[in-house]
Amino acid sequence: MSTGVQDHLPAAMARFVESALTVLVSVMLAVPAWAQAPRLPSAAQLAELNEQWVDPVTDAPVGTTYCLFETTSRGPGTKGSYLVYLPPSYEKDPTRRYPVIYWLHGGFGNARQGEWAVVNLDRGMRAGLAPEAIVVLVQALPVGWYVNSKDGKRPIENVVIKDLIPHVDATYRTIARREGRGIEGMSMGGYGALHLGMGYPTLFGAISAIAPAILQDLEDEPRERTFDTFGGDEAYYDANGPWTLARENASVLRNGCAIRVLSGDDDARLRAAIAGFDQLLTQLAIPHTSTEVKGAGHDYQAIVSRLGEEGFAFWRQAFGSP
């Protein structure tokens, strides 16, 4: 690497500067993605993303297919998009039905954020470690929290529950019962998995929340991440939060629902809240597992990959052994 200083410094000093710069660049390039500060969209970009029910990028990640469905909850003629993965035997065994995992992306993300989750689950299925399942990568809005917005403009919860799930059950050979339906999400999607899974406990037999953003006070979340959904209303935030829903639906959640919460021990912002939620579920006698993964931060791949083969055990418990 040429620094341009060789002409002005003695050779030894030039070599020292060059070596130092090389080390600095290497360290910067080695910083993992989860440790880098995210670039938040501008107000204009966010306004555009908040109407992006259909992902404009139609090139599907490997192993998935880009699809559209009608979003009747938003009004006639409206549509949404999703990505779907079909398990290895789906085309070979036309009489078989499969469980479904709905995968929810994080804040400022989209359905394509679930690409690694699909790759990992496919590996587990082909190795006989995970039960074969259909995986649906949900396209939601960047800061929609999988909740119907307070102002009624963004009925994300209704779109998922009333439009997408019936569409998937009508389109694919699903096990269209609670015991054949799971939901997983990362960060904001982890909140969504708990919100939808615990809010509709007769629909989902498995809830997997990865690094869920479940801070108890609305003011602890930046306004730009929450206002379009909750309108600054703490009571609305509380009513939709998993803390409230776990209490309200504890009797149903105690029976036949597999629940896990995974997080990284380097996730300082959410660590206390996740530990508190674990204590709440224990107090409510709701069966669950809560695992803090060493050496992982706020990063889905880092958390799940560090579990190794044990990461698939949850889906075996939920849907039965392969």
N, C-alpha and C positions, 0 to 999 in steps of 0.2 A: 504494500500500500504506500503511495506517495503522499506526503503531508505538505510538501511545498516549503518546508523549513530548512532543508539540507543546505541551501545556498547561503544561509545566514547564520548557522550554528556550526560549531565543531562537529566532526563526524560522530563522536561518541554521544554528544548531547542529542543529535538528530536521531540516532538509533534508539535512545531512551524514550524520546517523545513518540517516535513511531510505534515502539512496543507498547507504551502506555495507551495510546489511542486504539491500537488493535485490541487490547484487553477490554477497554471500555466499550467498544462496539460489540465485542463478543458477549459481554454481560448484558447489554441492552437487548440484543437479539435473543438471548436465552430467557428473558422474562416471560413466564407463561401467560397465555391469553387472559386467564382469570385475574391476574394481578395488574393488568393494564387498565387504566381508567377508561371507561366506555365513552364513546363520542355520542352525546345525546343529540337527537335531531333538533333542528330549529323549530320555532312555533309553526311556521308554514309547512315544514316537512311533516311535523306531527299531525297537523290538521289533515294532510293528505293521507297519511298512514291510518288515521282513525276511520277512514272510509274504505280501507283496503280489505274488504271481506273476501275478495278474490285476489289471490296472489298473482301479480302481473308476470312473474317468472314462471313459465310453464315447463321448463326443463326440470324433470323430476330427478332427484338423487337416485343412484344405482339401487335397484331392487324395489323401487316404488313407482307408482303411477299417479299422475296428476288428474284429479277429477273435480267435477262441479256438482252441486246439488242445489235444490230450491230452498230458499230461506223464507218460508211463508211467514215466519214470525216478524220479519221486517216489512212484509207487504208483498202483494202479487208482483210477479215478474222479477223478483230479486234473487240473486244467487250467491253462493259461497263456494270456496274451493277447499280441498284437502288432498293429502297424499295418502295412498294406501299401499301396504305391503301384504302380499299373500304368501302363506307358508309353503315350504317345499313340496308338499304332497297335494296342494290345492287342486291343481289341474289334473293330476293323476288319479285322484279319488273323488269322482263327481258326486258321490252320495254322502260324503263325510261333512260334518258341520264343525265349526271351530269357534273357540272363544275369541274375544276381541279385546285388545288393549288400546284405549284412547290415550294418546300422548300429547301433553299440553306444553307448548313452548314458554319461554320466559319473557320478561319485559323487554320491549323494543326488539322482539324477535318475530319469527314466523314459522310456518310448518317445517321448513327446510332445516330448522335447528335440530330436529330429531333424527338427522341422517345417521349419526353415530349410534344412537339407540337402536335403530333398525339393524345396522350392521352387527351390533353386539348380540341382539336377540336372534338374528338369523344364524349366527355362529353357534349360539347355544342350542337352537333347535336342531341344527344339522349334526351336532355332537351328541344329541340325546340328553342334554342337560336341562333343557327347557321344553315345556309342552308346545306343540305347534299352535300358533295363534295368528290371527289377522291383526295387523297394527295399523291404526289410523292416526296420522299426524294432523292434528287440528290446526286450521288456519284461523287464528283469532286476531284481535286488534292489539297493537303494541302495548297499550297500558289499560286494557279492558278488564283484567283480573277475573275473567270468566264469570262476571256478575252482570246482571241487567243494570245499566247505568241508572242513577237516580232520576235523571231527567227523561228517561224512556227512549232516548235517541239511539242507544246501542244495546239492544236486547241480546247480549252475547250468551247469557245463560239459556235463554229460550231457544236460541238458534242451535246450541249444542244438544240440549235435552229433547226439544220438540221437533227439530228438523233433521239434524245430522244423524242422531242415533236411529230413528225410524228409517231414514234413507239407507243407512248401512245395513240394517237388518233386512230390508226389502231387496237390496242389491246383491248381497253376498251371502254365502252359506254360513250364517252365524249361529251360535247357541244363544238365542235371543231371550235369555233369562239372567237373573242376577248372578248365578254361579258361573255364567259364561261371559261376564263383562267386567273388565278391570279398567282402572284409570291411573295414569302416572303423569307427573309433571315436574318441571325444574323451576325453582325460584318462584316467580309469579305463577308459573304453571303448577308448582308444588302447592301454592295457596289454592289454585283452581282445583287441583285434584282433591284436596281436603274439602273445599267449599262444595263442589258438586257431589263428591262421593259421600260426604256426611249429610249433605242437604237432601240427597235422593238415595237413602240407604237401601231401598228396595230395588234399585236399578243396578247397583254396583256391588259385586262380591269381593272386590280387591281394590285397595287404595294404596298407591305408592307415591309418597311425597319426597322429592329430592331437594334438599336445601330450601324448604318452603319459606317464603317471605311472609311470616305470620306474626309480625310485630303487633302488639296489642293496642297501641295507641296510633291513631291515624296521623297525628302530628310528627311521628317518628319516621314517616315515609315522605320523601320530597314531594312537594305539591304537584310538580309536573308529571309525576308518575300516578297520581291518584285522583286529581280533581275532576277529570272528565268522567270518571266512574262514580265517585262518591260525593262529589260536589262539596267537599269540605265538611261533610256531615258525619260526626263521630258516631252518632246513634245508628246511621245506616251502615257504616263500616263495621260496627260491633254486631249488628243483626246478621250480617252476611259472613262474618268471620267464623273459622272452624272452632274457635273456643266456644262460641254460642251454640253452634250446630251440634257439636259433640254432646253438650249437655242436653239439648232438646231431643236428640235422637239416640241417646245412649242405649235404650232398651233394644232397639233394632240392631245397632252396631255391635252389641255384645254377642249376637248370634249369626254365625255364618259369614262374617266379613273379615278378610285378611287385611291387616293394616300394617304398613311399615313407614318409618320416617328415617331417612338417611341424611347425614350432613357431614361436613368436613370440620376437623378440629381447628383449622385455620380460618374458619368463617366467623370472625369476631363479631360482626354486626348482628348476626342472627343466633349466635350460640345460646345466649341466655333464654331467648324466646322459645327456641326449640326444646331446650331442657325443661322449661316450664310447661310446655304443651305435653311432653312426655309424662310429667307428674300429674297433669290434669286427667289424661286418659287412664292412668293407673288408679287415681282416686275414683274415677267413674266405673272402674272394673271393666273397661273396654280392652279386650285382648289386642296386643300390638307389639311390635318391636321398634326400638329407637336406637340406631347405631351411629356413633360418631366415628368417622373414618380418619385414622391418623395420616397426616401428611397431605391432606386434601383441603382445598379452599372452596370457594363458591363456584364449583365447576362440575358439571354432570359427569363428564368422562372420567375425571380424576377420582371422583367418589365411587362410581360404579365399577370401574376397572380395578380398583384396589381391593374390591371384594372377591375378585376371581370367580371361581365356579360357584361359590356360595351366593353370588348375586342372583343366580337363577333359581335358588331354592324357594324364594318367595313365590314365584310363578308356579312352581310345582305344587306348593301348598295351596295356592288359590285355585288352580285348574286341574290338579291331578298330575301324577308322574307321567313322563312321556311313554 
